[in-house]
Amino acid sequence: MHIVSVSMDGANVVLVHSGEHAAARSFVRAQESETATEDPGPSPIAPEAKELLWGLGAFLVMLILMRLILVPKVQQGMRDRYGKVRTDLETAEAMRDAARTEVAEYEAQLAAVRAEARERIDAARMQLDRERFDQVAEANEAIAVRRSRAATDAEAARLAARGSVDEAAMAVAGRLVELSTGRRPADGDVRAVVADLVNTGAPS
């Protein structure tokens, strides 16, 4: 019997050329049992216990760091940011309220100035109206005085002219009577005739 045993990649290959098959089978079983009892070594997929312990320890350390240091800092930063935003909003609202107050005060002052200007304009207009009325009254009074004086002067001139006309008429009438009758009439008679003629011809 010739038996050749060759090991390839941890597996035993048995080549049997001749002899008894029973002895060969027992030898093969012995080789298989030895191969089965060998240590396979660490698995490339399943983690070891110490790796699990190290990972769990690192996770716990990170969790503690986050819980005690990182999370409080983040929360404090968020509170600070919220407080800053809140402060900015309050400041903006205060500035807006102050601006509204200033605008209201400006509008009130502007309304007061406009009212005062309106009162002054009304007072100036009333003063001008009074002055114009006084000036018109004075002008009317002066015109009335001048008209009265002119009427008086005109009446005096008319009377003076009438006297001259009467005298001339009397002279002409006396002369005509004297030329007609050869006798000069009395001045009283001539004046009476002339007066009747003037009164009769004068417009009523």
BELDALIN-V485684 format. One record per pair of residues at least 24 apart in sequence whose C-alpha atoms are under 10 Angstrom apart, sorted by the first residue. I is the first residue (numbers start at 1). J is the second residue. If there is no record, write none. Layout:
# BELDALIN-V485684
i j
I J
I J
This chain:
# BELDALIN-V485684
i j
3 27
5 31
10 35
10 38
11 35
162 198
165 194
165 198
166 191
166 194
166 195
166 198
167 191
167 194
169 193
169 194
169 195
169 198
170 194
170 195
